[in-house]
Amino acid sequence: DTGVSQNPRHKITKRGQNVTFRCDPISEHNRLYWYRQTLGQGPEFLTYFQNEAQLEKSRLLSDRFSAERPKGSFSTLEIQRTEQGDSAMYLCASSLEALTGMGSPLHFGNGTRLTVT
Amino acid sequence: DQQVKQNSPSLSVQEGRISILNCDYTNSMFDYFLWYKKYPAEGPTFLISISSIKDKNEDGRFTVFLNKSAKHLSLHIVPSQPGDSAVYFCAAYEIQGAQKLVFGQGTRLTINP
């Protein structure tokens, strides 16, 4: 179990540029989640996948955001035309199966910190 | 609409004493609750959880209490140790509903030697 891996750890970009983050979940985990955390707040749900299917998207996820999980393994989160308000920590998490009320449902990566200047 | 609230942004406790972190929720459909711990530059890590059919769950130094009528849960850490200094997040979800954790804002716990 190598844990959830996220790359890059840090990204600094200029407003208007596009950025892409990658998440590699724990290998046998079917569920993959993206969360966003801003300073002083808890993680906010963005979207999640069951294998390659994207099952839910938050209204926080504007049209500039797109997430994919093409082969049901790693996932990418792309932000187009970045804005300063996009500056945040983007967290990826995975779980073996659906949230059933047993044990530890989500294992988080260490996140990608995005700074938009 | 903040469905899970942690009203204390920070808490300072002396080493060896009890730390009590509080969490309130508004969504009565939540039936599973968790606490996560987060160190700087790391992702949240699971600490302890409780189902709505219970009112207490204990794991070593950590105990979570659930008061459903008050929509309130608390995390007790006793005795507190310097390594417990971190940000603690309360989270909740509906087992038969939306398959996502809803988090509180977090409480920064500092254990003083």
Chai-1 contact restraints between the chains, C-beta under 6 A:
chainA,res_idxA,chainB,res_idxB,connection_type,confidence,min_distance_angstrom,max_distance_angstrom,comment,restraint_id
A,Q41,B,Q105,contact,1.0,0.0,6.0,A-B,restraint_1
A,G42,B,F89,contact,1.0,0.0,6.0,A-B,restraint_2
A,G42,B,F103,contact,1.0,0.0,6.0,A-B,restraint_3
A,G42,B,G104,contact,1.0,0.0,6.0,A-B,restraint_4
A,G42,B,Q105,contact,1.0,0.0,6.0,A-B,restraint_5
A,G42,B,G106,contact,1.0,0.0,6.0,A-B,restraint_6
A,P43,B,F103,contact,1.0,0.0,6.0,A-B,restraint_7
A,F45,B,K100,contact,1.0,0.0,6.0,A-B,restraint_8
A,L91,B,G43,contact,1.0,0.0,6.0,A-B,restraint_9
A,A98,B,Q99,contact,1.0,0.0,6.0,A-B,restraint_10
A,L99,B,Y93,contact,1.0,0.0,6.0,A-B,restraint_11
A,L99,B,Q99,contact,1.0,0.0,6.0,A-B,restraint_12
A,G101,B,Y32,contact,1.0,0.0,6.0,A-B,restraint_13
A,G101,B,S51,contact,1.0,0.0,6.0,A-B,restraint_14
A,G101,B,I95,contact,1.0,0.0,6.0,A-B,restraint_15
A,S104,B,F46,contact,1.0,0.0,6.0,A-B,restraint_16
A,F108,B,G43,contact,1.0,0.0,6.0,A-B,restraint_17
A,F108,B,P44,contact,1.0,0.0,6.0,A-B,restraint_18
A,G109,B,G43,contact,1.0,0.0,6.0,A-B,restraint_19
A,N110,B,E42,contact,1.0,0.0,6.0,A-B,restraint_20
A,N110,B,G43,contact,1.0,0.0,6.0,A-B,restraint_21
A,G111,B,G43,contact,1.0,0.0,6.0,A-B,restraint_22
